[in-house]
């Protein structure tokens, strides 16, 4: 028997459907061309959302968009489909983030749902051209900047009587931040790298939870949530560890055992995100909460929950982005 109680998983069919011709709802998602992001984009499209799928490789995103449309036709529904649009963004290059927002602004004046979905996991130590550790930038900093730049569009939705939502894809891996590290320590590079890779991952994922909690305080009219989608072996996130000499053999065995016990599919992994994005039963009372596999609300680690640390993460990253000329 699996350890995950799938009977409690969120059912997307219980969420409202919208006709894009009469009641336009707009969503923006990073990394919607593969994995759980693909299924998240699919369900948003099935629910009538105008979905902007942001990614680095145009051919991959456009291919995914066509595949999502094909899959939607196979699903038995009489509800109108939404729309799917491509937006260029490279989370390894912060300069592309304002450009992506500018591209979005050419088409839309408001935004109902922002899903910071794309990410990296457990990759070797590397510093980006923007001078951040690679996992910290891709998982957190680029989404931090994207969210701040899209806030005016979310606030416009508030003026239109909608409670917009921001969803940060975190992970149970945020627990790898085994003690509090100051945000300026994101480039932590210690021996053995095979262990500290996961600590760096934990720092980035804990930061996403802290970000959601701080957004809930600073923008209480917007529902901001973080999610752990589940243990999903059918993504590209584990590829690096499967190929590492010697360790890769052990990793494959661990991943296989995890898949049989606590693993979920990509579509099941999207359900926590979909509940955060679509469930009308979630209200501003849940602002800042953390959802886990299937959409159940739980408590993250003490480090991720600490309001002092969340404020510290916010302040340092604002300072750093301003130093880099992004004016946030």
ABEGO torsion letter per residue (X at the ends): XBABBAAABBBAAABBBBBAAABBBBBBBBGAABEAAAAAAAAAAAAGBBBBBBBABAAAAAAAAAAAAAAAAABBBABBBBBBBBBBBBAABAAAAAAAAAAAAAABABBABBBBABBBBGBBBBBBAAGBBAAAAAAAAAAAAAAAAAAAAAAAAAAAGBBBBBBBBBBAAAAABABBBBAAAAABBBOBAAAAAAAAAAAAAAAAAAAAAAAAAABAABBBBBBBAEBBAABAAAAAAAABBGAAAAAAAAAAAAAAAABBBAAAAAAAAAAAAABAABBAAABGBBBBBGGBBBBBBAAAABAAAAAAAAAAAAAAAAAAGAGX
